[in-house]
Amino acid sequence: MSGIANQPKQIECPEARHMIKNKGGLLLDVRSHEEFSRGSIPGAVNLPLQKIHEGHVYLDKKRPIIVCCVSGNRSAQAQTSLNFLGFDNVHNLGSIRKYLTC
């Protein structure tokens, strides 16, 4: 099997914005603290990918979670990890640039 075939499907910006505005969605930036400090989407919460297994306890499983990063690779990994940890309402936005340009 190809690694690309296993990538979680990404959502588009309008859908992410709708979930955040109308459904209480949380925008979760899984880049490093250093990357996040250099610029982030207003209102986003930073939980680096390498800290997902520790930090997931602070997330609400009932709330939609929209994960993002630079390219979509780490957000796809975060989505898979959160799904494994029992989060069913996780969506992969992919690149933060998608959100900033829509």
N, C-alpha and C positions, 0 to 999 in steps of 0.2 A: 504494500500500500504506500502511496505517496504521502509525504507529510502535508502537502497542500490540500489533499482531499480531506484530511482530518481537521483542517482549520475551521473554527467556528465561523458561521456566517456573520458578516458585519452588517450593522444597521446604518441607515443614512441619517444625516444631521436633523432633518425635520422630525423624524420619528423620535430621536433622542431628545430634542428640545420639547416635544409634546409630552414625553414621559416625565421630564423634569418639571415642566410647568403645571401639568394637569394631573399627574399621578404620583407626585411626591418622589420622583426618581432622584437618585444620588449619582452624581458624576464622580467616578472614582479614577483618579490619575495614578497609574501604576509605575510611573517613571521613578527614578531615584530622587531622594530629597534634594540633591544638588540640581538636577534638571528642573524639578518643580520650582525651586527658588529662583531660577533664572527666567521664569515666565510660565504662567498657567492660566487656565480658563477660570474666570471669576466664579466663585462658589464651588469649585472642584475641591475634593478631599484627596489628599495624597496618602497612598498606602503602597509603597514600593512592592513590586512583584515578589522579591525575595522575603518580604515580611507578611505575605498573604496568610500563611498558615498560623501565624501568631496573632495578627491583627484582625482576622475575620470575626473574632468574638465581639468586636465593637460595631459590627454591621447588622442591620435589621433585615432578616430573611424575608419579611413581608414586603419590603420596599423594593421597587425596581432599581437595579444597579446597572449603570452604564459605564463600562470600563474603557479607558483610552490610554494611549502612550504616544510615541513618536511615529511609528510605522504600522502598528497593528499587531506585531508579533508578540510583544509582552502582554498586550490586552487580551489576545487570544489565549495565551497561557493562563492568564489570571481568570478568564471566564471558565476555562476547563477546571482549574483548581477550585474555584468557588462552587461550581456545579458538583464536584466531588465532595465538597464539604457540606452539601445539603442546600445550597442556594439555587432555587429554581428560576428566579426572575432576574437573570444576568444577561446583559446585552453588550456585544462588542462593537463600539463605535470605530475602533481602529485609531487612526491618526487624529491628534488634537487639532490639526490644521483643518480637518473636515468641519469641525464645530465652529472654528473661528471664521471660516469663510462662507458660512451659509446664512 
